[in-house]
Amino acid sequence: MGSNTTMELDSRGRYELESEVTLRLNSTLTVTADLKLRVLDQSFTKSLTLHPPPVISSVVTTTSLQPREVAAPGSDITLSCSSTPSKNLNLNHLFVIWQHGESEVVHSYYYGRDQLERQSVVYKGRTHLFEDQLTVGNASLRLSGVQPSDQGQYTCHVTDEQGSTQENLQLLVAAPYDEPRMSVQATCDGFVVTLRASQGFPQPEVLWGGVMGSNTTMELDSRGRYELESEVTLRLNSTLTVTADLKLRVLDQSFTKSLTLHPPPVCCVMPAEQRSRLLMYPLLLMLLGLVILLSRKRSEQET
């Protein structure tokens, strides 16, 4: 049902025929096509068995709660720090020092202004305090253009006329991945299954189930986040379910993608021995033609 057939005459007045059907399958189906030319008692029958296309399913698990500050590469973040608010606070008597690790100076404020002479060079032009909020106890630091090297422990020291406070926090440089995309490309030899994911950091784990020999590449984009592509090439003799797991442990993020593949139609697969024979036929014909041509020339010379 629903076939579409076209016939056109070529330059020699012979027909070129094309007939096609479009199928949507829920189960395996064998399709046959008969071509008959009754005036010459000529007939052909072609058949192939089709399986439903692979259905891609996904399971997504993401846990976002973390006991620390998280920032993606290239983003801006505010590192929180608070002290006892005082309306009568004299900013000339306020000291705010931010450090990374044990001794790296991130930002300093005292004598009523920023003091950046001892600031680490990697933070130049990337930090500032909310000076208009210092009197209400907000000593938070704004850090722009987050880099992987910014990860680690930060310490905020605040000293004023009422005493000193210190707060520690961990900065994790990470970004969740977008939901991966799985695609499949059929070839006459089998299938190429590809998993792609992007916008994440750091590098995730990629594990393929049911197959071996995957090829995975990861490249940083302009914002310092990874674009990932992982693929496997499969040659099937039977139905196979393929799974791919992507895990970013630092954010407790995981994805699972799966699909079921059926062997390609028999008509698509040609054994290597048969392909070799087909390649030899043209060579044999050329050799035969050369022999005939030489024989004719020799006969002409003898006459």
FISENU-623283 format. One record per residue (C-alpha): residue in one letter; x negated, y negated, z. Coordinates in steps of 0.02 Angstrom, whole numbers, padded with zeros to 5 digits, always signed. Each point is the difference from the previous one (the first is absolute). Layout:
# residues N
AXYZ/...
***
This chain:
# residues 303
M+00000+00000+00000/G-00052-00179-00030/S-00139+00030-00127/N-00060-00139-00115/T-00064+00055-00172/T-00078-00107-00136/M-00060+00052-00174/E-00099-00108-00120/L-00072+00033-00172/D-00187-00016-00019/S-00093-00064-00154/R+00015+00170-00083/G+00188+00012+00029/R-00011+00125+00144/Y+00084-00019+00166/E-00084-00044+00164/L+00113+00051+00143/E+00004-00051+00182/S+00129+00060+00126/E+00000-00036+00186/V+00103+00023+00157/T-00011-00088+00169/L+00019+00110+00153/R+00021-00034+00186/L-00038+00158+00096/N+00052+00061+00171/S-00060+00177-00033/T-00111+00098-00120/L+00066+00003-00179/T-00052+00090-00159/V+00029-00103-00157/T+00006+00075-00176/A+00004-00083-00172/D+00042+00089-00163/L-00044-00069-00173/K+00075+00088-00153/L-00018-00030-00187/R+00131+00117-00070/V-00040-00023-00185/L-00171+00078+00031/D+00055+00114+00143/Q-00126-00091+00110/S+00024-00016+00189/F-00101-00052+00153/T+00036+00013+00187/K-00095-00099+00132/S+00028+00012+00187/L-00075-00064+00162/T+00040+00008+00185/L+00012-00163+00098/H-00010-00026+00188/P+00071-00148+00096/P-00125-00144+00015/P-00096-00014+00167/V+00091-00091+00139/I-00112-00110+00107/S+00045-00008+00183/S-00081-00102+00137/V-00013-00003+00188/V-00059-00161+00082/T-00059-00017+00179/T-00062-00167+00065/T-00037-00054+00177/S-00035-00185+00016/L-00013-00027+00188/Q-00183-00024+00049/P-00076-00063+00164/R-00109-00124-00092/E+00001-00138-00130/V+00004+00061-00181/A-00046-00105-00151/A-00015+00045-00183/P-00156-00048-00099/G+00019-00174-00073/S+00141-00049+00119/D+00006-00128+00142/I+00034+00044+00181/T+00020-00087+00168/L-00094+00081+00144/S+00099-00037+00157/C-00075-00073+00158/S+00087-00093+00141/S-00049-00093+00157/T+00091-00092+00140/P+00089-00150-00077/S-00033-00172+00073/K+00078-00165-00056/N-00142-00097+00082/L-00137+00105-00078/N-00151-00102-00051/L-00061+00076-00164/N-00175-00066+00038/H-00004+00127+00143/L+00068+00146-00103/F-00112+00137-00070/V+00066+00128-00125/I-00121+00129-00068/W+00047+00141-00120/Q-00122+00143-00026/H-00007+00153-00110/G-00082+00150+00079/E-00124-00038+00138/S-00079-00161-00061/E+00056-00057-00173/V+00075-00174+00015/V+00161-00020-00098/H+00059-00171+00060/S-00044-00123+00138/Y+00095-00149+00070/Y-00059-00117+00140/Y-00021-00184+00039/G+00164-00032-00090/R-00050+00066-00173/D-00058+00152-00100/Q-00183+00044+00028/L-00051+00111-00145/E-00189-00013+00001/R-00017+00176+00072/Q+00141+00074-00103/S-00046+00159-00096/V-00023-00036-00185/V+00129+00133-00051/Y+00138-00104+00085/K-00047-00169-00075/G+00157-00089-00063/R+00115+00143+00052/T+00050-00042+00179/H+00096-00134+00093/L+00090-00028+00165/F+00171-00078+00023/E-00069-00154+00087/D+00170-00080+00028/Q+00053+00153+00100/L-00150+00018+00114/T+00084-00097+00139/V+00144+00125+00004/G-00120+00146+00020/N-00012+00058-00181/A-00182+00038-00041/S+00042+00115-00146/L-00119+00009-00147/R+00054-00005-00182/L-00113+00109-00109/S+00019-00014-00189/G-00059+00111-00142/V-00018+00156+00107/Q-00146+00111-00050/P-00038+00183+00045/S-00150-00060+00103/D+00120-00099+00111/Q+00062+00161+00079/G-00042+00029+00183/Q+00022-00073+00173/Y+00029-00187+00028/T-00017-00090+00166/C+00080-00167+00042/H-00080-00098+00143/V+00096-00150+00068/T-00068-00111+00138/D+00083-00158+00066/E+00019-00095+00163/Q+00111+00137+00071/G-00120+00144-00031/S-00044+00128-00133/T+00095+00134-00096/Q-00057+00133-00121/E+00100+00105-00124/N-00058+00143-00111/L+00085+00068-00154/Q-00040+00119-00143/L+00018-00053-00180/L+00030+00141-00124/V-00025-00042-00183/A+00124+00111-00091/A+00147-00008-00119/P+00135+00131-00033/Y+00012+00075-00173/D+00150-00024-00112/E+00097+00159-00028/P-00102+00106-00120/R+00063+00039-00174/M-00016+00174-00072/S+00008+00032-00187/V-00022+00152-00111/Q-00057+00011-00181/A+00029+00159-00099/T-00129+00062-00124/C-00008+00155-00109/D-00121+00074+00127/G+00097-00044+00157/F+00029-00155+00106/V-00095-00150+00070/V+00074-00055+00167/T-00051-00173+00063/L+00025-00085+00169/R-00021-00189+00009/A+00004-00117+00151/S-00055-00179+00033/Q-00005-00148+00120/G-00077+00102+00142/F-00158-00004+00107/P-00109+00091+00049/Q-00019+00153-00110/P+00131+00133+00036/E-00010+00189-00003/V+00074+00085-00154/L+00038+00185+00012/W+00075+00105-00140/G+00094+00158+00045/G+00011+00153-00111/V-00136-00059-00121/M-00188-00023-00010/G-00117-00117-00091/S+00077-00172+00027/N-00086-00159-00060/T+00026-00155+00110/T-00060-00178-00032/M+00021-00153+00113/E-00040-00180-00048/L+00017-00164+00095/D+00112-00133-00075/S-00029-00188+00010/R+00070-00007+00178/G-00108+00141+00065/R+00136+00134+00000/Y-00013+00169-00081/E+00080+00061-00161/L-00001+00190+00000/E+00023+00127-00139/S-00012+00187+00026/E+00039+00131-00130/V-00003+00187-00029/T+00007+00097-00164/L+00102+00160+00004/R+00019+00147-00119/L+00150+00101+00055/N+00053+00179-00026/S+00143-00011+00124/T+00104-00129+00093/L-00103-00101+00125/T+00044-00129+00133/V-00135-00133+00020/T-00012-00114+00152/A-00109-00152+00034/D-00026-00075+00174/L-00066-00176+00026/K-00048-00045+00179/L-00062-00163+00076/R-00038+00055+00177/V-00044-00172+00072/L+00180-00055-00028/D+00081+00171+00025/Q+00067-00011-00178/S+00030+00152-00106/F+00087+00043-00164/T+00040+00168-00077/K+00044+00017-00184/S+00048+00164-00083/L+00062+00066-00166/T+00036+00169-00076/L-00075+00042-00170/H+00052+00136-00121/P-00113+00074-00135/P+00013-00095-00165/P+00106+00077-00140/V-00083+00145-00088/C+00008-00090-00165/C-00113-00136+00069/V-00140+00114+00055/M-00119+00067-00132/P-00136+00121+00056/A-00178-00057-00026/E-00033+00147-00119/Q+00146-00050-00108/R-00057-00181-00005/S-00172+00058-00057/R+00077+00102-00140/L+00100-00148-00062/L-00157-00105-00005/M-00090+00134-00101/Y+00132+00011-00138/P-00041-00169-00080/L-00185+00043+00002/L+00030+00167-00085/L+00107-00083-00133/M-00135-00129-00035/L-00131+00138-00013/L+00111+00099-00118/G+00027-00153-00108/L-00187-00031-00007/V-00033+00180-00056/I+00132-00014-00139/L-00073-00165-00059/L-00176+00071-00009/S+00062+00155-00093/R+00085-00109-00131/K-00156-00104-00027/R-00105+00155-00019/S+00123+00071-00128/E-00004-00163-00099/Q-00190+00002-00004/E-00006+00179-00063/T+00121-00040-00142/
***
